[in-house]
């Protein structure tokens, strides 16, 4: 069973008998120790940096003080667990490039770095003295009263219990001890309340809600990208199996039927049946080749997106004008661009009643943009099952957008944009000298 937070335990009847008061006590005590260490260490580092600044050794030390909040915040997020066991993810992002310079550059630009530095300064100057004051009032005073008999036995004379009043005999000392026990129980409630509020403040500054949401969103995006990659790999596997398996068998069957037709007596019933079977096998082979091309055309893998779009335009039932200027792009981008363009051409042929279509594709400033335009009747709506909704989701995985503009009467323009980088072209071998 997961450990409940101190704020939850405060609302239950068994708070005093639970571990929550002890966890609150440990959390505040650790805050006092950490605050003192940060204050002393920060002052020492600042003084050393100022003293060594004349020889240019202290300047980097002073600059590093801006990053002291990062380890302190990481420790504070771990210290939240006994008081508030909920997840406290780091708000920092992972650098895209390895190395210390990339890490420093990213941390300087992040708001979380400066928020953690502000929290560290607040801890060193305000929070730990406040923690110490709360501990002294809620636990320190009752503890001193409870220890009055032991203090009287050690001193042998009069003592000042909790610095409040003089006690000179054991009855008064035991009465003070009973008073301390009576005060301790109710004072543990404000102790827990303050610890819960202190933890909530730390969570607000060091592990904000948007950090958790951002982490979950990043994981969802990564999982969607993995699903798309798995789908693409499965598509390629099916295409390869059909190409190398079923298609080769159909080719062999077609050849066998053709040879059998040559051996049959012309004009006989057997020859007619063989001719029918041969023609049907040829039709099936043609359909299978179209199916394989639709799963993943070989021209896309060999020559890139521009050649694949040209091939799709040539096979379109309506005339298509193309204006393409594209380098080789990453495989997921080329695949998404091709299937989106092909789906758009299919929709134009089926629904638009357009005489022609126009495709423009460019890759400029790290952005692929493809526009498919027709002068048809317009009024296209992706929600009516035109097949573009799934493609829009697929493009969104690549951080791209799919926009459809189709007023009644036309024109209809389907625009796709995907941020990507051009793939480096392989170097050509130099021509041999004569």
TAZI-V905265 format. One record per residue. RES is the residue in three letters. PHI is phi as a letter, one per 20 degrees, with the letter a starting at -180 (999 if undefined). OMEGA is omega in degrees with one decimal (* if undefined). Layout:
res->(RES;RES)
phi->(PHI;PHI)
omega->(OMEGA;OMEGA)
This chain:
res->(UNK;UNK;UNK;UNK;UNK;UNK;UNK;UNK;UNK;UNK;UNK;UNK;UNK;UNK;UNK;UNK;UNK;UNK;UNK;UNK;UNK;UNK;UNK;UNK;UNK;UNK;UNK;UNK;UNK;UNK;UNK;UNK;UNK;UNK;UNK;UNK;UNK;UNK;UNK;UNK;UNK;UNK;UNK;UNK;UNK;UNK;UNK;UNK;UNK;UNK;UNK;UNK;UNK;UNK;UNK;UNK;UNK;UNK;UNK;UNK;UNK;UNK;UNK;UNK;UNK;UNK;UNK;UNK;UNK;UNK;UNK;UNK;UNK;UNK;UNK;UNK;UNK;UNK;UNK;UNK;UNK;UNK;UNK;UNK;UNK;UNK;UNK;UNK;UNK;UNK;UNK;UNK;UNK;UNK;UNK;UNK;UNK;UNK;UNK;UNK;UNK;UNK;UNK;UNK;UNK;UNK;UNK;UNK;UNK;UNK;UNK;UNK;UNK;UNK;UNK;UNK;UNK;UNK;UNK;UNK;UNK;UNK;UNK;UNK;UNK;UNK;UNK;UNK;UNK;UNK;UNK;UNK;UNK;UNK;UNK;UNK;UNK;UNK;UNK;UNK;UNK;UNK;UNK;UNK;UNK;UNK;UNK;UNK;UNK;UNK;UNK;UNK;UNK;UNK;UNK;UNK;UNK;UNK;UNK;UNK;UNK;UNK;UNK;UNK;UNK;UNK;UNK;UNK;UNK;UNK;UNK;UNK;UNK;UNK;UNK;UNK;UNK;UNK;UNK;UNK;UNK;UNK;UNK;UNK;UNK;UNK;UNK;UNK;UNK;UNK;UNK;UNK;UNK;UNK;UNK;UNK;UNK;UNK;UNK;UNK;UNK;UNK;UNK;UNK;UNK;UNK;UNK;UNK;UNK;UNK;UNK;UNK;UNK;UNK;UNK;UNK;UNK;UNK;UNK;UNK;UNK;UNK;UNK;UNK;UNK;UNK;UNK;UNK;UNK;UNK;UNK;UNK;UNK;UNK;UNK;UNK;UNK;UNK;UNK;UNK;UNK;UNK;UNK;UNK;UNK;UNK;UNK;UNK;UNK;UNK;UNK;UNK;UNK;UNK;UNK;UNK;UNK;UNK;UNK;UNK;UNK;UNK;UNK;UNK;UNK;UNK;UNK;UNK;UNK;UNK;UNK;UNK;UNK;UNK;UNK;UNK;UNK;UNK;UNK;UNK;UNK;UNK;UNK;UNK;UNK;UNK;UNK;UNK;UNK;UNK;UNK;UNK;UNK;UNK;UNK;UNK;UNK;UNK;UNK;UNK;UNK;UNK;UNK;UNK;UNK;UNK;UNK;UNK;UNK;UNK;UNK;UNK;UNK;UNK;UNK;UNK;UNK;UNK;UNK;UNK;UNK;UNK;UNK;UNK;UNK;UNK;UNK;UNK;UNK;UNK;UNK;UNK;UNK;UNK;UNK;UNK;UNK;UNK;UNK;UNK;UNK;UNK;UNK;UNK;UNK;UNK;UNK;UNK;UNK;UNK;UNK;UNK;UNK;UNK;UNK;UNK;UNK;UNK;UNK;UNK;UNK;UNK;UNK;UNK;UNK;UNK;UNK;UNK;UNK;UNK;UNK;UNK;UNK;UNK;UNK;UNK;UNK;UNK;UNK;UNK;UNK;UNK;UNK;UNK;UNK;UNK;UNK;UNK;UNK;UNK;UNK;UNK;UNK;UNK;UNK;UNK;UNK;UNK;UNK;UNK;UNK;UNK;UNK;UNK;UNK;UNK;UNK;UNK;UNK;UNK;UNK;UNK;UNK;UNK;UNK;UNK;UNK;UNK;UNK;UNK;UNK;UNK;UNK;UNK;UNK;UNK;UNK;UNK;UNK;UNK;UNK;UNK;UNK;UNK)
phi->(999;f;f;e;f;f;f;f;f;f;e;d;f;e;g;f;e;e;e;g;g;f;f;f;f;f;f;f;f;f;f;f;f;f;f;f;f;f;f;f;f;f;f;f;f;f;f;f;f;f;f;e;f;f;d;m;e;f;f;f;f;f;f;f;f;f;d;f;f;f;f;f;f;f;f;f;f;f;f;f;g;f;e;c;f;f;f;c;f;f;e;e;e;e;f;f;d;f;o;f;g;f;f;f;f;f;f;f;e;e;f;f;f;f;f;f;f;f;f;f;f;f;f;f;d;c;f;f;f;f;g;f;f;f;f;f;f;e;c;f;f;g;f;f;f;f;e;g;g;f;f;f;f;f;e;n;c;e;c;d;f;l;m;d;b;e;c;c;c;f;g;f;f;f;f;f;f;f;f;f;f;f;f;f;f;f;f;f;f;f;f;f;f;f;f;f;f;f;f;f;f;f;f;f;e;d;c;f;g;f;f;f;f;f;f;f;f;f;f;f;f;f;f;f;f;f;f;f;f;f;f;f;f;f;f;f;f;f;f;f;f;f;f;e;d;f;f;f;f;f;f;f;f;f;f;f;f;f;f;f;f;f;e;f;f;g;n;e;g;f;f;f;f;f;f;f;f;f;f;f;f;f;f;f;f;f;f;f;f;f;f;f;f;f;f;a;f;f;f;f;f;e;c;o;f;f;f;f;f;g;f;f;f;f;e;f;f;d;f;c;e;c;c;c;b;c;e;f;c;g;g;f;f;f;f;f;f;f;f;f;f;f;f;f;f;f;f;f;f;e;c;e;l;e;f;b;c;c;c;c;c;b;c;c;l;m;c;e;c;c;d;d;c;b;d;e;f;m;m;f;c;f;f;e;n;e;n;e;f;f;f;f;f;f;f;f;f;e;m;d;c;c;c;d;d;b;f;g;n;n;f;d;c;d;d;c;c;c;f;a;d;f;f;f;e;f;f;e;f;f;f;f;f;f)
omega->(-178.0;-180.0;-178.2;-178.9;179.0;179.5;176.2;-179.9;179.7;-177.7;-179.3;-179.4;-176.5;-177.6;-176.3;-179.2;-178.9;178.2;-175.2;178.5;179.9;178.0;176.8;178.3;179.2;-179.9;179.8;177.3;176.1;177.5;177.2;-179.2;-179.0;179.2;178.6;180.0;-179.7;-179.8;-179.2;-179.8;179.2;177.6;179.5;179.9;179.4;178.6;178.7;178.5;178.5;-178.8;-177.1;-176.2;-179.7;-179.9;174.8;175.4;-176.2;-179.8;175.0;178.7;177.0;178.8;-179.4;178.4;179.2;-178.5;179.8;179.7;-175.7;177.8;177.9;179.1;177.8;177.5;179.4;177.2;175.9;-179.4;178.5;-170.9;-179.8;-176.2;-179.2;-171.1;-179.0;-179.9;178.5;-176.3;176.4;177.8;-176.5;176.2;177.5;179.6;178.8;179.8;177.9;176.4;-178.9;179.8;178.8;178.9;-179.9;-179.1;179.8;-177.9;178.6;-177.3;-175.5;175.0;-177.9;179.7;-177.6;173.8;177.8;176.1;177.5;177.5;178.9;176.7;177.7;178.6;-175.7;-172.9;-172.5;-168.1;-176.0;173.1;177.5;175.7;-179.1;179.4;179.2;178.3;-178.9;-176.7;-174.0;-177.3;-174.7;-178.7;176.7;-179.7;178.3;177.4;179.5;-178.9;-177.1;178.5;-179.7;177.7;179.5;179.2;-178.5;-177.4;179.2;178.8;179.1;174.8;175.7;-176.1;179.2;180.0;-174.9;-178.0;-178.4;176.1;-177.9;179.5;-175.9;176.2;178.1;179.4;179.0;175.3;176.1;178.7;177.7;177.3;177.8;177.5;179.8;179.9;-173.1;-175.6;-180.0;-178.6;177.0;178.0;174.8;175.6;178.6;178.6;178.6;179.3;178.6;178.7;178.2;178.3;178.2;177.3;178.9;179.1;-179.3;-176.3;-171.2;179.2;-176.7;-177.6;-178.0;177.0;177.7;178.9;178.3;178.0;179.2;179.3;178.1;179.2;176.8;178.7;178.6;180.0;176.8;177.8;177.6;177.7;178.4;178.3;179.1;178.2;179.6;178.0;178.1;176.6;179.6;179.5;178.5;179.4;179.9;179.6;178.6;-177.6;-175.5;-176.7;-174.0;-178.7;179.6;177.9;178.1;176.8;178.7;178.6;178.9;178.3;179.6;177.7;177.4;177.1;178.6;177.6;179.3;-178.2;-177.9;179.0;-179.7;178.0;-179.8;176.4;178.8;179.2;178.7;179.5;177.9;178.2;177.9;179.6;179.8;178.2;179.3;177.4;176.3;178.1;178.2;178.9;178.0;178.5;179.1;178.1;176.3;178.2;179.1;178.9;179.1;179.2;176.5;-175.5;-179.5;-179.5;178.3;-179.3;-174.1;-170.1;173.9;-172.0;-177.6;179.6;-179.9;177.3;176.2;179.1;177.9;178.8;179.5;-178.0;180.0;178.8;175.7;178.8;-178.6;173.2;-177.1;173.7;-170.5;174.4;-172.0;168.6;171.8;-176.0;176.9;-175.8;179.5;-179.3;179.4;-179.9;179.6;179.2;-178.8;-175.4;175.3;178.5;-179.9;177.5;178.1;178.1;177.5;179.3;178.6;-178.5;-175.1;-166.2;-166.2;-173.6;-179.1;178.1;-178.8;174.5;-177.8;179.1;174.9;-178.5;178.9;171.0;-176.7;175.3;176.6;-178.0;173.0;177.5;177.9;177.0;174.7;-171.9;172.9;-178.5;-177.5;-174.0;177.4;178.8;179.3;-178.1;-178.7;-177.3;-179.5;172.9;177.4;177.8;-176.4;-177.1;179.0;177.2;177.0;177.0;-179.9;178.1;179.2;177.2;179.3;-177.4;179.1;180.0;176.5;-176.2;178.5;175.9;-174.5;176.9;176.1;-177.4;176.8;-4.1;176.0;-179.4;174.2;-177.1;178.3;177.6;178.4;174.4;-179.0;177.1;176.9;178.2;176.9;-179.7;177.6;-179.7;179.2;179.3;179.8;179.7;-179.9;179.8;179.3;*)
